[in-house]
């Protein structure tokens, strides 16, 4: 207790029945251990004890002139809290304690209950955090193939980090107990980071699928058939490869006409040298066609594999989006229920 700074009252009142009234105002600066786990919806219970330091119960007996209800009403009228605290009530109780050498002394203890007004913290901390986490949730609607989605999430995380640094002065200084609002803010930041990591994974899976090996059979069965039904996603059916060679009638007709014309122009028979040259040209053309066919087949197979990886990425993206909504709902509902129950307890 600091030095008493209240004005001195030099008068005492002596009544005819022996009662002495000595009203000495005392300005007390006291401290109270705060439980900030439910901040900003916390209720603090503080105690003030009054007793005589020198006199025992045989010399001084303590008591209340008015009831604790009247004390509470009077205190609510004169209490100055600067808008942050609200007085709930005041109760009093008398204790008789041993003082040594078979002597006793009385102690009058007041219990003061105050409740914090949470409007400032709800408007400046909780509502902006809910808005930002909602924007992060809706960012899943952006197409994952584009880089804009990951840039948007990184910008959102950066803005939320700056917001927490600015609003750090509103948070209480933590001791042994971590306030529930710190858990809430950390949870929001962790969800944003997890959302960014999910976007990086899906974007890498969909944009780099051209360099991946074909989708394994168990992934194709588990993701494209089982998980796709759970998330109500209908993957594209696999295209049936048609290796049938269709001859062009126009080309065939042109070939016959050219042979007829060549026979009419050169009635003499061709020599063995010309036949060998023609055979060699046909073999070279066959090799070129075979290489072209293998290249087209490989390209078609790569496109099919890339399309399957893209479908796997879309299904996983929707599945993680559902998990994200479920986890946010459960976490926020649990924290809100704890706060509401604590705030309604008086």
DRENVOZA-374286 format. One record per residue: x, y, z of N, C-alpha, C in turn. Coordinates in steps of 0.2 Angstrom, whole numbers. Layout:
! residues N
   n.xx   n.yy   n.zz  ca.xx  ca.yy  ca.zz   c.xx   c.yy   c.zz
      X      Y      Z      X      Y      Z      X      Y      Z
...
***
This chain:
! residues 346
   n.xx   n.yy   n.zz  ca.xx  ca.yy  ca.zz   c.xx   c.yy   c.zz
      4     -6      0      0      0      0      4      6      0
      3     11     -4      7     17     -5      5     22      1
      8     27      1      7     32      6      0     35      5
     -4     36     11    -11     38     10    -11     46      8
    -14     47      2    -15     53     -1    -22     56      0
    -26     53      4    -33     56      5    -32     62     10
    -37     67      9    -37     73     14    -38     71     21
    -34     74     26    -35     72     33    -41     75     36
    -44     71     40    -50     74     44    -49     74     51
    -48     80     54    -46     81     61    -51     80     66
    -58     78     64    -63     78     69    -65     71     70
    -67     69     76    -70     63     78    -77     65     82
    -82     60     81    -88     61     84    -89     56     90
    -91     59     96    -93     55    102   -100     56    103
   -104     50    103   -111     50    104   -112     49    112
   -118     50    114   -120     49    121   -120     42    123
   -121     37    119   -121     30    121   -114     27    120
   -109     31    119   -102     29    120    -99     27    113
   -103     28    107   -100     26    101    -96     32     98
    -90     30     96    -86     35     93    -85     34     85
    -87     39     82    -86     39     74    -80     43     72
    -75     39     69    -69     42     67    -69     41     60
    -71     45     55    -71     44     48    -65     47     45
    -60     43     44    -54     45     41    -53     42     34
    -54     46     29    -54     43     22    -47     40     20
    -46     35     17    -40     31     16    -40     30      8
    -35     32      5    -35     30     -2    -30     24     -3
    -32     18     -5    -28     12     -5    -27     10    -12
    -20      9    -14    -19      6    -21    -17     -1    -19
    -21     -5    -22    -20    -12    -21    -19    -16    -27
    -17    -22    -27    -16    -26    -33    -20    -33    -32
    -22    -36    -38    -26    -42    -38    -23    -46    -43
    -23    -53    -41    -21    -58    -46    -26    -59    -51
    -25    -58    -57    -30    -59    -63    -29    -65    -66
    -35    -68    -68    -35    -74    -72    -38    -72    -79
    -33    -72    -83    -34    -69    -90    -35    -75    -95
    -37    -81    -93    -38    -86    -98    -44    -85   -102
    -49    -82    -99    -55    -80   -103    -55    -73   -106
    -50    -70   -106    -49    -63   -109    -52    -63   -116
    -56    -58   -118    -58    -52   -115    -65    -53   -111
    -67    -60   -111    -74    -61   -107    -72    -64   -100
    -68    -61    -97    -65    -63    -90    -69    -59    -84
    -70    -63    -79    -73    -60    -73    -67    -61    -67
    -65    -55    -64    -60    -55    -59    -63    -55    -52
    -61    -59    -47    -63    -59    -40    -57    -57    -36
    -57    -51    -33    -52    -48    -29    -55    -47    -22
    -50    -47    -17    -52    -47    -10    -48    -41     -7
    -51    -38     -2    -48    -33      2    -49    -35     10
    -44    -35     13    -45    -37     20    -43    -31     25
    -47    -31     30    -46    -25     35    -46    -28     42
    -41    -26     46    -40    -29     53    -35    -24     56
    -35    -25     63    -31    -20     67    -24    -24     68
    -19    -20     67    -12    -22     67    -10    -23     74
    -13    -19     79    -10    -19     86    -15    -22     91
    -22    -21     90    -27    -23     95    -30    -29     93
    -32    -33     99    -35    -39     98    -42    -39     98
    -46    -45     99    -53    -45     98    -56    -42    105
    -52    -42    110    -55    -39    117    -55    -32    117
    -51    -29    112    -51    -21    112    -55    -18    106
    -55    -22    100    -58    -19     94    -62    -25     91
    -69    -23     90    -73    -28     86    -75    -24     80
    -74    -28     74    -76    -25     68    -83    -27     66
    -86    -23     62    -93    -24     59    -95    -19     54
   -101    -21     51   -103    -17     45   -109    -13     48
   -109     -6     46   -114     -2     48   -120     -3     43
   -119     -4     37   -124     -5     32   -123    -12     29
   -128    -15     25   -128    -21     22   -123    -21     16
   -121    -27     14   -117    -28      8   -121    -26      2
   -127    -27      2   -131    -25     -4   -131    -17     -5
   -132    -14      1   -131     -6      0   -124     -4     -2
   -119     -8      1   -112     -6     -1   -111     -7     -9
   -114    -12    -11   -113    -14    -19   -117     -8    -23
   -123     -6    -21   -126     -1    -25   -123      5    -24
   -120      7    -18   -117     13    -18   -110     13    -22
   -107      8    -22   -101      7    -25   -102      8    -33
   -107      5    -35   -109      5    -43   -110     12    -45
   -113     16    -40   -114     23    -42   -108     28    -42
   -103     26    -38    -98     31    -37    -91     28    -40
    -92     22    -43    -86     18    -46    -84     21    -53
    -78     23    -54    -75     26    -60    -71     20    -63
    -73     18    -69    -69     12    -72    -67     14    -79
    -68     20    -81    -66     22    -88    -68     18    -94
    -74     15    -92    -77     11    -98    -75      4    -99
    -70      1    -95    -67     -5    -96    -70    -10    -92
    -71     -9    -85    -73    -14    -80    -80    -12    -78
    -84    -17    -76    -90    -17    -74    -91    -20    -67
    -93    -17    -62    -94    -20    -55   -100    -24    -55
    -99    -31    -53   -104    -36    -53   -107    -35    -46
   -103    -36    -40   -105    -36    -34   -100    -36    -29
   -102    -34    -22    -97    -35    -17   -100    -39    -11
    -96    -43     -8    -99    -47     -2    -93    -46      3
    -96    -47      9    -91    -46     15    -92    -52     20
    -87    -54     23    -87    -60     28    -82    -58     34
    -84    -60     40    -79    -59     46    -76    -65     48
    -69    -64     49    -65    -70     51    -62    -69     58
    -62    -74     62    -59    -74     69    -53    -78     68
    -47    -75     69    -41    -79     68    -36    -78     74
    -32    -83     75    -28    -83     81    -22    -78     80
    -21    -75     86    -15    -70     86     -9    -72     90
     -9    -78     93     -4    -80     98     -6    -79    105
     -3    -83    109     -4    -82    117    -11    -82    118
    -15    -87    115    -22    -88    117    -26    -82    116
    -24    -78    111    -28    -72    109    -30    -72    102
    -36    -68    101    -39    -69     94    -39    -61     91
    -40    -61     85    -41    -55     82    -46    -56     76
    -50    -50     75    -55    -50     69    -52    -48     63
    -55    -50     57    -53    -48     51    -59    -48     47
    -60    -42     44    -66    -41     39    -64    -41     32
    -66    -46     28    -64    -47     21    -69    -45     16
    -68    -41     11    -73    -39      6    -70    -43      0
    -75    -46     -4    -74    -49    -10    -77    -45    -16
    -73    -42    -20    -76    -38    -26    -75    -42    -32
    -81    -42    -36    -81    -46    -42    -82    -40    -48
    -78    -40    -53    -78    -36    -58    -78    -40    -65
    -81    -37    -70    -81    -40    -76    -79    -35    -82
    -75    -38    -86    -72    -33    -91    -77    -32    -97
    -78    -26    -99    -82    -25   -105    -78    -27   -111
    -81    -32   -115    -77    -34   -121    -78    -31   -127
    -82    -25   -128    -83    -22   -134    -77    -20   -138
    -73    -17   -135    -67    -14   -138    -63    -20   -141
    -62    -26   -138    -58    -31   -140    -61    -35   -146
    -68    -35   -145    -72    -39   -150    -71    -35   -157
    -72    -29   -157    -72    -25   -163    -65    -24   -166
    -60    -24   -162    -53    -23   -164    -49    -29   -166
    -51    -35   -162    -47    -41   -163    -51    -46   -166
    -57    -48   -163    -60    -54   -165    -64    -53   -172
    -67    -48   -173    -71    -47   -179    -66    -47   -185
    -61    -43   -185    -56    -43   -191    -53    -50   -192
    -52    -53   -187    -49    -60   -188    -54    -65   -191
    -60    -64   -189    -65    -68   -192    -66    -66   -200
    -66    -60   -201    -66    -58   -208    -61    -60   -212
    -55    -60   -210    -49    -62   -214    -49    -70   -215
    -51    -74   -209    -51    -81   -210    -57    -83   -215
    -62    -79   -215    -67    -80   -220    -65    -79   -227
    -61    -73   -228    -58    -72   -235    -54    -78   -237
    -50    -80   -232    -45    -86   -234    -49    -92   -236
    -55    -93   -232    -59    -99   -234    -62    -98   -241
    -64    -92   -243    -67    -91   -249    -62    -91   -255
    -56    -90   -253    -50    -91   -258    -50    -97   -261
    -52   -103   -258    -52   -109   -261    -56   -110   -268
    -61   -105   -269    -65   -105   -275    -61   -102   -281
    -55    -99   -280    -51    -97   -285    -48   -103   -289
    -46   -103   -295    -44   -109   -299    -37   -110   -296
    -35   -117   -294    -28   -118   -292    -23   -118   -297
    -25   -119   -303    -20   -119   -309    -16   -112   -309
    -19   -107   -307    -16   -101   -308    -12    -99   -302
     -6    -95   -303     -2    -93   -297     -6    -88   -293
    -11    -84   -295    -14    -79   -292    -17    -81   -285
    -19    -87   -285    -22    -90   -278    -16    -90   -273
    -10    -93   -274     -5    -93   -269     -3    -86   -267
     -2    -81   -272      0    -75   -271     -5    -71   -266
    -12    -72   -268    -17    -70   -264    -17    -72   -256
    -15    -78   -255    -15    -81   -249     -8    -78   -245
     -3    -78   -249      3    -75   -245      2    -68   -243
     -1    -64   -247     -3    -57   -246     -8    -57   -240
    -12    -61   -239    -17    -62   -234    -13    -63   -227
     -9    -68   -227     -5    -70   -221      0    -64   -219
      3    -60   -224      7    -54   -222      3    -49   -219
     -3    -48   -222     -8    -43   -219    -10    -45   -212
    -11    -51   -211    -14    -53   -204     -8    -53   -199
     -2    -54   -201      4    -53   -197      5    -46   -195
      5    -42   -199      5    -35   -198      0    -32   -193
     -6    -35   -194    -12    -33   -190    -11    -35   -183
     -8    -41   -182     -7    -44   -175     -1    -40   -172
      4    -38   -175      9    -33   -172      6    -27   -170
      1    -24   -174     -1    -17   -172     -6    -18   -166
    -10    -23   -166    -14    -24   -160    -11    -28   -154
     -5    -29   -154     -2    -32   -149     -3    -29   -142
     -3    -22   -142     -4    -19   -136    -11    -20   -132
    -16    -22   -136    -22    -23   -133    -22    -30   -129
    -18    -34   -131    -17    -41   -128    -14    -41   -121
    -16    -45   -116    -13    -44   -109     -7    -48   -109
     -3    -46   -104      4    -49   -103      3    -56   -100
      5    -61   -104      3    -68   -101      8    -70    -96
      6    -74    -91     10    -77    -86     10    -84    -87
      8    -88    -82      8    -95    -82      2    -98    -87
     -3    -94    -88     -9    -96    -91     -9    -92    -98
    -10    -96   -103    -11    -93   -110    -18    -91   -111
    -20    -84   -113    -27    -83   -114    -30    -86   -120
    -36    -87   -119    -39    -91   -125    -39    -87   -131
    -39    -80   -131    -39    -76   -137    -32    -77   -140
    -27    -78   -137    -21    -80   -140    -21    -86   -144
    -24    -91   -141    -25    -98   -145    -30    -96   -151
    -35    -92   -150    -39    -91   -156    -35    -87   -162
    -31    -82   -160    -27    -79   -165    -22    -83   -168
    -19    -87   -164    -14    -92   -167    -17    -97   -171
    -23    -99   -169    -26   -104   -174    -28   -101   -180
    -30    -95   -181    -32    -91   -187    -25    -91   -191
    -20    -89   -188    -14    -89   -192    -11    -96   -195
    -12   -101   -190    -10   -107   -192    -15   -110   -198
    -21   -108   -198    -25   -111   -203    -24   -107   -210
    -22   -101   -210    -20    -97   -216    -13   -100   -219
     -8   -102   -214     -2   -105   -217     -4   -112   -220
     -8   -116   -216    -10   -123   -219    -13   -122   -226
    -17   -117   -226    -21   -116   -233    -16   -114   -238
    -11   -110   -237     -6   -109   -242     -2   -115   -244
      0   -119   -239      4   -125   -240      0   -130   -245
     -7   -130   -243    -11   -134   -247    -11   -132   -255
    -12   -125   -255    -12   -122   -262     -5   -123   -266
      0   -123   -262      7   -124   -265      7   -132   -268
      5   -136   -264      5   -143   -265      0   -145   -272
     -6   -142   -271    -10   -143   -277     -8   -140   -283
     -5   -134   -283     -3   -130   -289      3   -134   -292
      8   -137   -288     14   -141   -290     11   -147   -293
      6   -150   -290      4   -156   -293      0   -155   -300
     -3   -150   -301     -7   -149   -307     -3   -146   -313
      2   -141   -311      6   -138   -316     12   -142   -318
     15   -146   -313     20   -150   -315     19   -158   -317
     13   -159   -318     11   -166   -319     13   -169   -326
     15   -164   -331     18   -166   -337     24   -170   -336
     28   -169   -331     34   -172   -330     34   -178   -325
     28   -180   -323     27   -185   -318     26   -192   -322
     27   -197   -318     26   -204   -321     18   -205   -321
     16   -210   -325      9   -211   -324      6   -213   -317
      0   -211   -316     -3   -212   -310     -3   -219   -308
     -1   -221   -302     -1   -228   -300     -8   -231   -299
     -9   -237   -300    -15   -240   -300    -19   -239   -294
    -16   -240   -288    -19   -239   -281    -22   -232   -280
    -18   -227   -283    -20   -220   -282    -26   -219   -287
    -26   -221   -293    -31   -221   -297    -38   -223   -294
    -37   -229   -291    -43   -232   -288    -45   -229   -282
    -41   -227   -278    -43   -224   -271    -45   -216   -272
    -42   -213   -276    -43   -206   -277    -49   -205   -282
    -48   -207   -288    -52   -206   -294    -59   -209   -293
    -59   -215   -289    -65   -218   -289    -69   -218   -282
    -65   -218   -277    -68   -218   -270    -68   -211   -267
    -63   -207   -267    -63   -200   -265    -67   -196   -269
    -67   -197   -275    -71   -193   -280    -79   -194   -278
    -81   -199   -276    -88   -200   -275    -89   -197   -268
    -85   -197   -263    -86   -194   -257    -86   -186   -257
    -82   -183   -262    -83   -176   -262    -87   -174   -268
    -91   -179   -271    -95   -177   -276    -92   -174   -282
    -87   -177   -284    -83   -174   -290    -83   -180   -296
    -85   -178   -302    -85   -183   -307    -79   -182   -311
    -74   -187   -311    -68   -186   -315    -70   -188   -323
    -66   -185   -327    -67   -187   -334    -65   -194   -336
    -69   -197   -340    -67   -204   -342    -61   -205   -346
    -58   -210   -345    -52   -211   -349    -53   -212   -356
    -50   -209   -361    -51   -210   -368    -48   -216   -371
    -52   -220   -375    -50   -226   -377    -45   -224   -383
    -39   -227   -383    -34   -226   -388    -36   -230   -394
    -36   -227   -400    -38   -230   -406    -32   -230   -411
    -29   -236   -412    -23   -236   -416    -25   -238   -423
    -31   -238   -425    -33   -240   -432    -30   -235   -437
    -27   -237   -442    -25   -233   -447    -30   -233   -453
    -33   -227   -454    -38   -226   -459    -35   -223   -465
    -36   -227   -471    -33   -225   -477    -37   -219   -480
    -34   -215   -484    -37   -209   -487    -39   -211   -494
    -45   -212   -496    -47   -214   -503    -44   -209   -508
    -44   -203   -506    -41   -198   -511    -34   -200   -513
    -30   -201   -507    -23   -203   -508    -22   -209   -512
    -26   -214   -511    -26   -220   -514    -27   -219   -522
    -32   -215   -523    -34   -214   -530    -28   -210   -534
    -25   -205   -530    -19   -202   -533    -14   -206   -535
    -12   -211   -530     -7   -216   -531     -8   -220   -537
    -14   -223   -538    -16   -227   -544    -15   -223   -551
    -17   -217   -551    -17   -213   -557    -10   -211   -559
     -6   -210   -553      2   -209   -555      5   -215   -558
      3   -221   -555      6   -227   -558      4   -229   -565
     -2   -227   -566     -5   -228   -573     -1   -223   -578
      0   -217   -576      3   -212   -580     10   -214   -581
     13   -217   -576     20   -219   -576     21   -225   -581
     16   -229   -581     17   -235   -585     16   -233   -593
     11   -228   -594     10   -226   -601     16   -222   -603
     19   -218   -599     25   -214   -602     31   -218   -603
     32   -223   -599     38   -228   -600     36   -235   -601
     35   -237   -607     33   -244   -608     38   -249   -607
     45   -247   -607     50   -252   -606     50   -254   -599
     53   -259   -597     53   -262   -590     59   -258   -587
     58   -257   -580     63   -254   -576     69   -259   -574
     74   -257   -573     80   -261   -572     80   -263   -564
     85   -267   -563     85   -269   -556     88   -264   -551
     92   -259   -554     94   -254   -550     89   -249   -547
     84   -247   -552     79   -243   -550     74   -246   -545
     73   -253   -545     69   -256   -540     72   -256   -534
     79   -257   -533     82   -257   -527     82   -250   -524
     82   -245   -528     82   -238   -525     75   -237   -522
     70   -239   -526     63   -238   -524     62   -242   -517
     64   -248   -517     63   -252   -511     67   -248   -505
     73   -245   -506     76   -242   -501     72   -236   -498
     69   -232   -503     65   -226   -501     59   -228   -497
     56   -234   -499     50   -236   -495     52   -238   -488
     58   -242   -488     60   -243   -481     62   -237   -477
     65   -232   -479     66   -226   -476     60   -223   -474
     55   -223   -478     48   -220   -477     45   -224   -471
     45   -230   -471     42   -234   -466     45   -233   -459
     52   -232   -459     55   -230   -453     53   -224   -450
     53   -219   -455     50   -212   -452     43   -212   -450
     39   -216   -453     32   -217   -451     31   -220   -444
     36   -226   -443     36   -229   -437     38   -224   -431
     43   -220   -432     45   -216   -427     40   -210   -426
     37   -208   -431     31   -203   -430     26   -206   -426
     24   -213   -427     19   -216   -424     20   -217   -416
     27   -219   -415     29   -220   -408     29   -213   -404
     31   -208   -408     31   -201   -405     24   -199   -403
     19   -200   -408     12   -198   -406      9   -202   -401
     11   -208   -400      8   -213   -395     11   -211   -388
     17   -209   -388     20   -206   -382     17   -200   -380
     16   -195   -384     13   -189   -383      6   -190   -380
      2   -194   -383     -5   -196   -381     -5   -199   -374
      0   -203   -373      0   -206   -366      2   -201   -361
      7   -197   -363      9   -191   -358      3   -187   -356
     -1   -185   -362     -7   -181   -360    -12   -184   -356
    -13   -191   -357    -18   -194   -353    -15   -195   -346
     -9   -196   -345     -6   -196   -338     -6   -189   -335
     -5   -184   -338     -6   -177   -335    -13   -175   -334
    -17   -178   -338    -25   -176   -336    -27   -180   -330
    -24   -186   -329    -26   -190   -323    -23   -186   -317
    -17   -184   -317    -14   -180   -311    -18   -174   -310
    -20   -171   -315    -24   -164   -314    -31   -166   -310
    -34   -172   -312    -40   -174   -309    -39   -176   -302
    -33   -179   -300    -31   -181   -293    -30   -174   -289
    -27   -169   -292    -26   -163   -289    -33   -159   -287
    -37   -159   -292    -44   -156   -291    -48   -160   -285
    -47   -166   -285    -51   -170   -280    -48   -169   -273
    -41   -169   -273    -38   -168   -266    -39   -161   -264
    -39   -156   -269    -41   -149   -267    -48   -148   -264
    -53   -152   -267    -59   -151   -264    -60   -155   -257
    -56   -160   -257    -56   -164   -250    -53   -160   -245
    -48   -157   -246    -44   -153   -241    -49   -146   -239
    -52   -144   -244    -57   -138   -243    -62   -140   -238
    -65   -146   -239    -70   -149   -234    -67   -150   -227
    -61   -153   -227    -58   -153   -220    -57   -146   -217
    -55   -142   -221    -54   -135   -219    -60   -132   -216
    -65   -132   -219    -72   -130   -216    -74   -133   -210
    -73   -140   -210    -75   -144   -204    -70   -142   -198
    -64   -141   -199    -60   -140   -193    -61   -132   -191
    -62   -128   -195    -64   -121   -193    -70   -121   -189
    -75   -124   -191    -82   -124   -188    -81   -127   -181
    -78   -133   -180    -77   -136   -174    -73   -132   -169
    -67   -129   -171    -63   -125   -167    -67   -119   -165
    -70   -115   -169    -73   -109   -168    -79   -110   -163
    -83   -115   -164    -89   -116   -160    -86   -118   -153
    -81   -122   -152    -79   -124   -146    -76   -117   -142
    -72   -113   -145    -70   -107   -142    -76   -102   -140
    -81   -102   -145    -86    -97   -143    -90   -100   -137
    -92   -106   -137    -95   -109   -131    -92   -108   -125
    -85   -109   -125    -82   -108   -118    -82   -100   -116
    -82    -96   -121    -82    -89   -119    -89    -87   -117
    -94    -90   -120   -101    -88   -118   -103    -91   -111
   -101    -97   -110   -102   -100   -103    -98    -96    -98
    -92    -94    -99    -89    -90    -95    -92    -83    -93
    -94    -80    -99    -97    -73    -98   -103    -73    -95
   -107    -78    -95   -114    -78    -92   -113    -81    -85
   -107    -83    -83   -106    -85    -76   -105    -79    -72
   -109    -77    -67   -108    -72    -63   -107    -74    -55
***
